[in-house]
Amino acid sequence: MAAVKFLAYCSVPVLLSLGLISFRLEDLRTRYQLAALAALSVLAFYTTLRLIDPVSKLCLKAGLHGIDINKAGSEERSDKNKPIPESLGLVSAVVYLTAVCMFQPVFQSADKLGAFNGAVISIAFITLLGFADDVLDLRWSYKVAVSFLATVPALVAYSATGGLTYVVVPRPLVPLLSSLIGPGPPVIDLGPVYYVILALLAVFMTNSINILAGVNGLEVGQSMLIALAFLLHCSLQVGVYNAPAEPYLLAFYLLVPFVAVSAALLWWNWYPSRVFVGDAYTYFAGMTFAVTAMLGHSSKTMMLFFAPQLLNFALSLPQLIGIVPCPRHRLPRLNKTTGLLEAVPSHLNLLNQLLRLTGPTSERQLCINVLWVQTALIVVAFWLRYYVADYLYN
């Protein structure tokens, strides 16, 4: 019963978005697709919820587990050395890939199905990389290189479906770039450079969630907030602003099952965590956002929703590139007497900087604080996208 209530809470914004788009679109075939998508997503939620327990036991048996180092001295988990099954994000990713494959028979456009399949291949590719990293502990240079390769199927699909390669120039920059714009609308065609930019954005999104992590529920929590925000953006574009529906429907087809499997994983990963999601989930989530933004023609909007991840990346950059020594774990320090997490000044990331502002707090509260920051910046992102953008672009 508790799982049913949890699913109900998570599904409210999704159902509102689906309802808004269905009200706007009169095509019965599209409404049928959205209904099938909702049904498959509910099935994916329950399948993920039920599979995590038996798979976690297999992970423990295979030695794929870790230690929750932030629990020593806490009431929730007094045994610091208790192994926690790791890489359970793989279950969510596999169920997700199965659900989107089952959705293919009801797909309406053969042209868009090619783009959809390219996105799914990229997601499957990066999930394999994440699981390999969980097992083999790959070097960062290898992970970045393979992340670029994983974007190729989605980029090829984007190109084959007539993907645009121009950018709209903001009004204040039009006089400065007039020689590049030429007659007509204020746009610049970047050509192949545009694909390089898309690949770079995909690599950033894939790795940014991976480095804003380390406390129970944070990886899945931030991913769900980003996904729900983008679904709201898509529903506003189609349902209120009468934008062409096809690219936003593609985003719906990719993100609604993602929210379902992530909600099930969050049920197990929330504080105190019974499973670890592993790099399999963070890479899976990042690539899902990347291909959704790419095929939904909303890369700038998606990057606005990644503001906390951008901030964390900026704070982490000196350690990531070796200017400042980078320890293996850049987590806050657990005070074993109080059971609270304290900031470590030499660990340069958002978690420690937030603790410096708020003072010592519990792991659960730290995760909630970061998710509140994510929510607040998403609200700011909507203000920038729907208010400020009117003054910057024609």
Disulfide bonds with the S-S distance in Angstrom:
none
